[in-house]
Amino acid sequence: MEKPTLPKGARDFGPAQMAKRQFIFNNIRTVFQKYGFQPLETPAMENLSTLTGKYGEEGDQLLFKILNSGDFLKDVDKTNLETGNWKQVTGDISEKGLRYDLTVPFARYVVMNRHEITFPFKRYQIQPVWRADRPQKGRYREFYQCDADVVGTDSLICEAEIILMIKEVFTGLGIQDYTIKINHRAILSGLAELCKGANETSLFVAIDKLDKIGEEKVKEELRTRGFADNNLTEVFEILNFKGTTAEKIQFITQKFATSEAGKKGISDLTQVLQLLKDYNANEDHVEFDIALARGLSYYTGCIFEVKINNVAIGSVSGGGRYDNLTGGFGLPNVSGVGFSFGVDRLYDAMEELKLFPQEAQISSKVLIAHFDTESKKYGLGVLQQLRAHGIASEIYPDAIKIQKQLDYANKKLIPHVIVIGSEEVKSGLLAFKNMKTGEQQKLSVGEVITLIK
């Protein structure tokens, strides 16, 4: 008999875990809706032509491809097979892939439905994505993202509200020690300009690896791509500058005196910070990080990344402005900005910090326990009254000892038990037990409902 297993990088979620995940989903969904975002869902699979070329070279390699149905080898050029031209072979045997993120499918949706939607279009999306990455702590091959995007406006109010939403979600989840890192792609373009004609994309991709491989390895990579040592010295002088946000802005303003791209980045960033003040919000938890790059190639403006401090997990949220993502689908010059929460990383971080409230794990608020057939029958009527008032409740289905019914309630973290016997049936007063304190009262059904609600 074959032993059941899961693919690497995928996980099951039992009821206790799902209760905690729903706690995260519900908090995020509530904030998204409060800020005017509407729900959207797209298919798990997209045409590969939709996905490829949107995430950079490394991202394309992490796409899960789906084999064409039937005889998928019938159209393959045998020469490509013999010479090992796997890129061409892959194109012949696979026309579809699992979505890598929610942003590109969203851009495809916007283009296909541009005559029906109202711009600026604000949508949120909570669905799984797939990446053929090497599984490790905090990094999975299947994971959920919670995205919120606005397209059809280049207003920096959107960037400011992203920061406000992140703060509000973290307040709801009880996360207090975190950092929202913000930068601007034009500031990175200003860095590239200092390198006199060096490849901008190569610089972005390399800088994005700083946290993973360190400064020396990043420098080595850039040297192999044609960056001169004197240019690297100036770039890393800027990247390594420490100070307050105001001090960093002052420092790079001097460095980018002749860089139009750099000036644009500084201007946008300054406006976003001013908008936060206009919202009567502060810059708590917000850090201007000159070295923040974000690896995805479609970002063009402000970029964000959020890390929970003092946990062994990478970023739990990120995003940015993209000015022409819909252009690849035939609708150019539509600006958008969005961000995403990685639920799986949020979950792992909250577990590590023990932040889940016990209420998040409770499914039923009341269990009805009974002594005999008559009391069980009476309990069904009580159960219906509780449910009619929106109280999550259940009755123990089998005839077993009361203690075993109470043990069941404890294992499921059900906070209240109504114990019904012949006396309760006659009097109409129920034995209402608080499972946490052990306190027991005699109450009518109406009094129980009032107490719980």
Backbone torsions as a table, in degrees:
resi	resn	phi	psi	omega
1	MET	NA	133.3	-178.0
2	GLU	-75.1	134.0	178.3
3	LYS	-75.9	128.0	-179.2
4	PRO	-67.9	135.7	179.6
5	THR	-138.2	168.0	174.0
6	LEU	-112.8	150.2	171.5
7	PRO	-61.2	146.0	178.1
8	LYS	-61.0	138.1	179.6
9	GLY	87.1	4.9	176.8
10	ALA	-121.7	154.8	-175.7
11	ARG	-141.9	150.1	167.0
12	ASP	-88.3	153.9	174.6
13	PHE	-127.6	112.7	177.5
14	GLY	-75.7	177.1	-177.4
15	PRO	-55.8	-41.2	-179.0
16	ALA	-65.3	-41.3	178.8
17	GLN	-69.5	-39.3	-179.9
18	MET	-64.9	-35.0	178.0
19	ALA	-61.2	-41.4	179.0
20	LYS	-69.4	-40.7	178.4
21	ARG	-63.7	-39.8	177.9
22	GLN	-64.1	-33.4	175.9
23	PHE	-59.7	-42.6	178.0
24	ILE	-67.3	-50.7	-179.4
25	PHE	-55.5	-45.8	-175.9
26	ASN	-65.0	-39.6	177.2
27	ASN	-62.8	-46.9	-178.5
28	ILE	-64.9	-46.4	-178.6
29	ARG	-59.8	-42.3	-179.5
30	THR	-60.5	-43.5	-179.7
31	VAL	-68.2	-44.4	179.0
32	PHE	-56.9	-45.9	-178.1
33	GLN	-67.8	-34.7	179.1
34	LYS	-61.8	-31.6	-178.6
35	TYR	-92.5	12.1	171.6
36	GLY	90.0	15.3	180.0
37	PHE	-88.5	142.2	-178.9
38	GLN	-106.6	149.1	-176.7
39	PRO	-75.6	149.3	177.5
40	LEU	-148.8	147.0	171.7
41	GLU	-132.6	144.2	175.7
42	THR	-126.3	162.7	-176.9
43	PRO	-63.9	155.5	177.6
44	ALA	-64.0	-33.0	-178.9
45	MET	-112.5	148.0	176.7
46	GLU	-129.0	162.8	170.7
47	ASN	-63.9	139.4	-180.0
48	LEU	-59.5	-30.8	178.2
49	SER	-63.1	-28.0	176.3
50	THR	-71.8	-37.2	-171.5
51	LEU	-89.0	-39.2	-172.3
52	THR	-70.2	146.2	178.2
53	GLY	82.8	1.7	-178.0
54	LYS	-101.6	-15.8	-171.8
55	TYR	-118.3	8.7	-175.1
56	GLY	84.6	169.9	-175.1
57	GLU	-60.9	-43.4	-178.7
58	GLU	-67.6	-38.0	178.7
59	GLY	-63.7	-40.5	178.6
60	ASP	-59.3	-34.6	-179.3
61	GLN	-70.6	-19.5	-177.3
62	LEU	-95.0	4.4	178.2
63	LEU	-73.1	132.4	171.6
64	PHE	-80.2	118.9	178.9
65	LYS	-93.5	148.2	178.8
66	ILE	-109.3	124.1	179.2
67	LEU	-62.1	139.5	172.8
68	ASN	-60.7	145.7	-179.1
69	SER	-73.4	160.4	179.0
70	GLY	76.6	-147.3	-178.6
71	ASP	-81.2	85.0	-173.3
72	PHE	-71.5	-11.9	-179.8
73	LEU	-91.7	-5.0	-171.0
74	LYS	-65.2	-29.5	-177.2
75	ASP	-100.7	8.2	-177.1
76	VAL	-80.3	133.0	175.0
77	ASP	-70.8	118.9	-176.3
78	LYS	-60.8	-30.5	178.3
79	THR	-61.2	-40.6	178.2
80	ASN	-64.3	-37.2	177.0
81	LEU	-64.5	-44.7	-176.3
82	GLU	-69.9	-35.1	-178.3
83	THR	-88.9	-3.8	178.7
84	GLY	74.6	28.6	178.1
85	ASN	-81.2	74.2	-170.1
86	TRP	-70.0	-25.5	179.1
87	LYS	-64.7	-42.9	179.2
88	GLN	-70.3	-39.4	179.3
89	VAL	-61.8	-43.2	179.3
90	THR	-58.5	-41.5	178.5
91	GLY	-64.3	-30.0	-179.6
92	ASP	-77.7	-33.0	-173.2
93	ILE	-101.9	-5.8	-176.8
94	SER	-141.1	120.8	178.4
95	GLU	-107.5	-12.2	-176.2
96	LYS	-128.1	160.8	176.8
97	GLY	-149.0	159.2	174.4
98	LEU	-73.9	143.4	-176.4
99	ARG	-63.7	141.0	-177.6
100	TYR	-89.9	-33.0	175.5
101	ASP	-150.8	-173.9	-179.7
102	LEU	-103.1	-10.5	-174.3
103	THR	-75.5	-47.0	-179.7
104	VAL	-64.4	-46.0	174.4
105	PRO	-58.7	-34.1	177.2
106	PHE	-63.9	-43.9	178.5
107	ALA	-62.0	-41.0	176.8
108	ARG	-61.5	-41.8	178.4
109	TYR	-62.2	-44.1	-178.3
110	VAL	-59.3	-44.8	-179.0
111	VAL	-65.0	-43.7	-177.9
112	MET	-68.1	-24.6	-174.9
113	ASN	-120.4	24.0	-172.8
114	ARG	-63.2	-22.3	-178.6
115	HIS	-87.5	-10.5	-178.4
116	GLU	-104.4	-25.1	-174.8
117	ILE	-91.5	158.2	-179.3
118	THR	-101.2	125.5	178.4
119	PHE	-96.3	144.6	-6.3
120	PRO	-62.3	137.1	-177.1
121	PHE	-101.6	121.8	-178.2
122	LYS	-113.7	118.0	-179.8
123	ARG	-132.4	150.3	168.1
124	TYR	-121.8	154.2	-174.3
125	GLN	-145.7	128.0	179.3
126	ILE	-124.7	98.7	-175.9
127	GLN	-151.3	163.2	177.7
128	PRO	-79.3	152.9	172.7
129	VAL	-129.8	166.1	-174.9
130	TRP	-134.0	136.3	177.1
131	ARG	-138.7	132.7	-177.9
132	ALA	-82.0	57.9	-176.8
133	ASP	-95.2	167.3	175.3
134	ARG	-79.4	118.0	-176.7
135	PRO	-63.9	139.1	174.8
136	GLN	-160.2	178.3	-177.8
137	LYS	-57.1	124.7	178.9
138	GLY	79.6	1.4	-179.2
139	ARG	-132.6	117.0	-175.5
140	TYR	-124.2	164.1	178.5
141	ARG	-86.2	-25.1	172.4
142	GLU	-125.4	125.1	179.9
143	PHE	-155.1	158.5	-178.6
144	TYR	-90.9	142.6	169.4
145	GLN	-121.1	148.1	175.2
146	CYS	-120.3	102.1	-173.9
147	ASP	-102.2	146.0	167.8
148	ALA	-134.3	125.6	-178.4
149	ASP	-134.6	150.4	171.5
150	VAL	-124.5	128.2	174.1
151	VAL	-124.0	150.8	178.2
152	GLY	99.6	14.6	175.5
153	THR	-153.5	145.3	174.5
154	ASP	-108.9	16.7	179.9
155	SER	-66.1	133.8	179.7
156	LEU	-76.7	-3.8	170.7
157	ILE	-57.2	-36.0	-179.6
158	CYS	-61.2	-42.7	178.9
159	GLU	-64.3	-42.4	179.4
160	ALA	-62.7	-40.1	-178.9
161	GLU	-70.9	-27.1	173.6
162	ILE	-60.5	-44.9	178.5
163	ILE	-62.5	-42.0	179.7
164	LEU	-63.9	-40.1	179.9
165	MET	-66.4	-42.3	178.4
166	ILE	-59.3	-45.5	179.7
167	LYS	-61.1	-42.5	-176.8
168	GLU	-67.8	-40.8	177.4
169	VAL	-62.1	-44.6	-177.9
170	PHE	-67.1	-33.4	175.2
171	THR	-63.4	-44.0	179.1
172	GLY	-64.3	-31.1	-180.0
173	LEU	-87.1	-6.7	-179.8
174	GLY	80.7	16.7	178.7
175	ILE	-89.5	120.8	-173.8
176	GLN	-111.7	-27.8	-174.7
177	ASP	-108.8	95.3	-177.5
178	TYR	-151.1	165.5	-179.5
179	THR	-132.5	126.7	173.3
180	ILE	-97.5	105.2	179.4
181	LYS	-87.1	136.9	-178.8
182	ILE	-133.8	142.0	175.8
183	ASN	-150.5	-173.3	-179.3
184	HIS	-140.6	134.2	-179.0
185	ARG	-60.1	-31.4	179.6
186	ALA	-67.1	-28.2	175.2
187	ILE	-67.9	-39.9	175.5
188	LEU	-66.8	-35.5	175.6
189	SER	-63.3	-37.3	175.4
190	GLY	-60.6	-38.7	175.8
191	LEU	-62.0	-42.4	-179.9
192	ALA	-63.8	-36.3	178.9
193	GLU	-62.6	-32.7	177.8
194	LEU	-64.3	-21.6	-177.7
195	CYS	-91.6	11.0	171.9
196	LYS	50.3	74.7	172.4
197	GLY	85.1	6.0	178.5
198	ALA	-69.8	158.4	-177.4
199	ASN	-70.9	118.2	-175.3
200	GLU	-63.9	-44.9	-178.6
201	THR	-61.5	-41.0	178.5
202	SER	-60.1	-38.4	179.1
203	LEU	-66.3	-45.2	179.9
204	PHE	-59.3	-48.4	-176.6
205	VAL	-62.5	-42.0	-178.5
206	ALA	-68.6	-44.6	-179.4
207	ILE	-62.1	-34.6	180.0
208	ASP	-62.6	-17.6	-179.3
209	LYS	-94.4	3.0	-174.9
210	LEU	-54.4	-45.9	-178.5
211	ASP	-65.4	-28.6	-173.7
212	LYS	-88.1	-43.1	-172.2
213	ILE	-116.1	-9.2	175.9
214	GLY	88.4	165.7	-172.6
215	GLU	-62.9	-44.9	-175.2
216	GLU	-63.3	-42.2	-179.6
217	LYS	-67.9	-36.7	177.2
218	VAL	-63.2	-42.1	177.9
219	LYS	-61.8	-42.1	178.8
220	GLU	-59.5	-44.3	-179.8
221	GLU	-62.2	-42.0	-178.9
222	LEU	-68.4	-34.3	177.1
223	ARG	-62.7	-40.8	-180.0
224	THR	-66.9	-18.3	179.4
225	ARG	-100.3	13.6	170.9
226	GLY	96.1	10.6	178.7
227	PHE	-82.1	130.5	-179.4
228	ALA	-79.2	151.1	-177.6
229	ASP	-60.4	-40.4	-178.6
230	ASN	-65.2	-34.3	176.2
231	ASN	-69.6	-40.0	179.2
232	LEU	-62.9	-36.8	178.7
233	THR	-59.8	-44.2	-179.2
234	GLU	-69.6	-40.3	179.5
235	VAL	-60.8	-46.4	-176.2
236	PHE	-77.7	-18.9	170.9
237	GLU	-63.7	-39.6	178.8
238	ILE	-73.5	-46.1	-177.6
239	LEU	-61.6	-33.2	-175.2
240	ASN	-93.0	3.7	-178.7
241	PHE	-66.2	131.0	179.1
242	LYS	-108.7	148.8	177.5
243	GLY	156.6	-177.0	176.5
244	THR	-72.6	169.1	177.9
245	THR	-57.8	-43.9	-179.9
246	ALA	-62.5	-40.9	179.5
247	GLU	-66.7	-39.3	178.3
248	LYS	-64.8	-42.7	179.8
249	ILE	-63.3	-42.4	178.3
250	GLN	-62.4	-41.3	-178.3
251	PHE	-64.3	-49.8	-176.6
252	ILE	-76.1	-21.9	174.7
253	THR	-60.8	-39.7	177.0
254	GLN	-68.3	-41.4	-177.2
255	LYS	-67.6	-32.5	-175.5
256	PHE	-102.9	31.2	-177.1
257	ALA	-58.7	-29.6	-178.4
258	THR	-111.2	9.9	-177.5
259	SER	-105.3	112.0	178.7
260	GLU	-65.4	-39.2	178.5
261	ALA	-63.1	-47.3	179.9
262	GLY	-59.2	-41.5	179.5
263	LYS	-63.8	-40.2	179.2
264	LYS	-62.0	-44.6	179.3
265	GLY	-61.1	-44.4	179.7
266	ILE	-63.8	-41.8	-179.3
267	SER	-61.7	-48.2	180.0
268	ASP	-61.3	-45.8	-178.0
269	LEU	-61.1	-43.2	179.8
270	THR	-63.0	-39.9	179.5
271	GLN	-66.1	-39.1	178.5
272	VAL	-61.6	-44.1	-179.7
273	LEU	-65.8	-36.3	176.8
274	GLN	-67.2	-37.9	178.4
275	LEU	-62.7	-36.9	176.0
276	LEU	-58.3	-41.9	177.7
277	LYS	-65.0	-38.0	179.2
278	ASP	-64.7	-28.3	175.8
279	TYR	-80.5	3.6	-173.6
280	ASN	60.3	30.1	175.0
281	ALA	-105.4	161.0	179.5
282	ASN	-109.9	179.8	-179.5
283	GLU	-93.9	15.2	177.1
284	ASP	-55.9	137.3	179.2
285	HIS	73.2	-4.5	-178.1
286	VAL	-99.0	128.6	-179.0
287	GLU	-131.7	125.6	172.7
288	PHE	-76.4	113.6	-177.1
289	ASP	-115.1	104.0	-176.3
290	ILE	-62.5	-26.0	-176.4
291	ALA	-87.9	-3.0	179.6
292	LEU	-71.3	125.4	-175.4
293	ALA	-118.9	-38.8	-172.9
294	ARG	60.3	117.5	-170.0
295	GLY	-72.3	-23.2	-175.5
296	LEU	-66.7	134.6	-169.6
297	SER	-78.7	-11.1	-173.9
298	TYR	-86.0	-6.0	-179.6
299	TYR	-72.2	140.9	-178.3
300	THR	-131.0	-15.6	-175.7
301	GLY	-127.1	-133.9	178.0
302	CYS	-61.0	141.8	176.0
303	ILE	-128.9	150.1	-175.5
304	PHE	-129.3	150.9	169.4
305	GLU	-153.1	136.6	-175.2
306	VAL	-120.7	130.0	177.6
307	LYS	-125.4	138.9	172.7
308	ILE	-88.1	125.9	-174.4
309	ASN	-75.4	149.8	174.3
310	ASN	65.6	30.0	170.8
311	VAL	-130.7	151.6	-176.0
312	ALA	-87.7	56.2	-177.2
313	ILE	-142.6	147.6	-179.8
314	GLY	-74.2	-153.7	-176.7
315	SER	-66.6	146.2	179.9
316	VAL	-109.7	-5.3	179.1
317	SER	-159.2	152.4	178.4
318	GLY	-171.0	166.6	179.0
319	GLY	170.4	-163.8	-179.9
320	GLY	166.8	-178.2	-178.8
321	ARG	-90.4	136.3	175.4
322	TYR	-131.6	126.9	-171.7
323	ASP	-95.6	-14.9	-175.5
324	ASN	-147.7	34.4	-178.5
325	LEU	-66.0	-33.0	178.9
326	THR	-76.5	-13.2	-178.2
327	GLY	-60.8	-34.0	178.9
328	GLY	-66.8	-14.3	179.0
329	PHE	-110.5	13.9	173.8
330	GLY	95.6	12.3	177.3
331	LEU	-129.0	84.0	-174.2
332	PRO	-75.1	163.0	169.9
333	ASN	61.3	36.6	173.0
334	VAL	-110.1	111.3	-176.6
335	SER	-83.3	144.9	177.7
336	GLY	-146.8	163.3	175.7
337	VAL	-150.0	143.2	-179.7
338	GLY	-162.5	173.6	177.6
339	PHE	-151.5	168.6	-173.8
340	SER	-142.6	141.0	169.6
341	PHE	-98.3	133.6	171.9
342	GLY	-90.4	102.7	-172.5
343	VAL	-62.7	-38.2	-176.4
344	ASP	-64.8	-39.8	177.2
345	ARG	-71.1	-39.1	175.6
346	LEU	-58.2	-45.1	179.8
347	TYR	-58.9	-50.1	-178.1
348	ASP	-62.1	-40.0	179.6
349	ALA	-66.1	-42.6	-179.3
350	MET	-68.1	-33.8	174.8
351	GLU	-63.9	-45.1	-179.4
352	GLU	-61.7	-37.8	-178.5
353	LEU	-90.1	-1.4	-179.5
354	LYS	55.1	51.4	-175.4
355	LEU	-99.2	-9.9	-178.1
356	PHE	-71.6	124.4	175.5
357	PRO	-70.7	150.6	-178.6
358	GLN	-59.6	-32.1	-179.1
359	GLU	-60.7	-26.6	-179.4
360	ALA	-66.5	-19.9	-176.6
361	GLN	-98.8	-0.9	-176.8
362	ILE	-87.9	126.8	176.4
363	SER	-95.9	-55.6	177.0
364	SER	-103.3	144.0	176.8
365	LYS	-90.9	-22.6	-176.8
366	VAL	-138.2	136.6	168.4
367	LEU	-113.8	133.8	173.6
368	ILE	-97.0	117.6	177.2
369	ALA	-105.0	152.5	-172.4
370	HIS	-145.6	155.5	-177.5
371	PHE	-93.7	-31.7	-172.4
372	ASP	-155.1	-176.2	-176.6
373	THR	-62.3	-42.1	-179.1
374	GLU	-63.2	-44.9	-178.4
375	SER	-70.3	-31.6	176.8
376	LYS	-66.2	-42.2	178.8
377	LYS	-61.9	-43.2	177.4
378	TYR	-63.2	-38.7	-178.9
379	GLY	-63.0	-30.5	178.7
380	LEU	-63.0	-37.8	177.1
381	GLY	-66.9	-41.1	176.9
382	VAL	-61.6	-42.9	-178.9
383	LEU	-58.4	-43.9	-179.3
384	GLN	-64.4	-36.5	178.2
385	GLN	-65.9	-41.2	178.4
386	LEU	-62.4	-47.3	-178.4
387	ARG	-66.3	-33.5	178.6
388	ALA	-62.6	-24.7	177.8
389	HIS	-98.0	15.8	174.2
390	GLY	77.4	17.7	-179.2
391	ILE	-94.2	118.4	179.1
392	ALA	-65.5	120.0	-174.6
393	SER	-153.3	161.5	-179.9
394	GLU	-150.8	162.5	176.9
395	ILE	-116.5	142.7	178.1
396	TYR	-68.9	126.5	-168.6
397	PRO	-78.2	-22.7	-172.7
398	ASP	-108.2	162.1	177.5
399	ALA	-91.7	95.8	176.9
400	ILE	-135.0	175.0	-178.3
401	LYS	-60.3	146.8	-178.8
402	ILE	-56.7	-39.9	-177.1
403	GLN	-60.4	-38.2	178.9
404	LYS	-68.8	-32.3	176.2
405	GLN	-68.4	-38.8	177.2
406	LEU	-67.8	-36.9	177.1
407	ASP	-62.4	-39.0	177.5
408	TYR	-59.8	-45.3	179.2
409	ALA	-61.1	-42.2	-179.7
410	ASN	-63.9	-43.1	-178.7
411	LYS	-65.4	-32.0	179.5
412	LYS	-91.7	4.3	-179.7
413	LEU	59.2	32.1	176.1
414	ILE	-75.5	119.7	-170.4
415	PRO	-75.1	-22.9	-175.5
416	HIS	-132.0	141.7	175.5
417	VAL	-127.8	132.5	171.1
418	ILE	-101.0	118.1	179.9
419	VAL	-100.3	123.4	-176.5
420	ILE	-119.2	124.6	173.4
421	GLY	-128.4	-167.8	-177.2
422	SER	-62.8	-36.7	-179.9
423	GLU	-63.1	-43.4	-179.7
424	GLU	-66.1	-35.6	179.0
425	VAL	-64.1	-41.9	-178.7
426	LYS	-70.6	-45.2	-173.0
427	SER	-85.2	-25.5	-175.1
428	GLY	80.1	-1.7	176.2
429	LEU	-96.7	126.1	-172.6
430	LEU	-96.8	144.4	173.9
431	ALA	-80.7	106.3	-174.7
432	PHE	-104.3	114.2	-172.0
433	LYS	-112.1	128.0	172.2
434	ASN	-85.1	113.4	-173.1
435	MET	-72.4	-19.8	-179.8
436	LYS	-82.3	-43.6	-176.6
437	THR	-95.5	-20.6	-176.0
438	GLY	84.0	-3.2	-178.7
439	GLU	-67.8	140.3	-179.5
440	GLN	-130.0	136.3	-180.0
441	GLN	-130.0	159.3	172.6
442	LYS	-101.9	114.1	-174.8
443	LEU	-136.3	152.7	172.5
444	SER	-77.1	166.6	178.3
445	VAL	-58.3	-43.1	-179.8
446	GLY	-60.8	-41.0	179.8
447	GLU	-67.6	-37.1	175.5
448	VAL	-61.6	-45.2	-179.9
449	ILE	-62.0	-44.6	179.1
450	THR	-62.3	-43.2	-178.3
451	LEU	-63.5	-44.3	-178.2
452	ILE	-70.9	-42.3	-177.2
453	LYS	-74.2	NA	NA
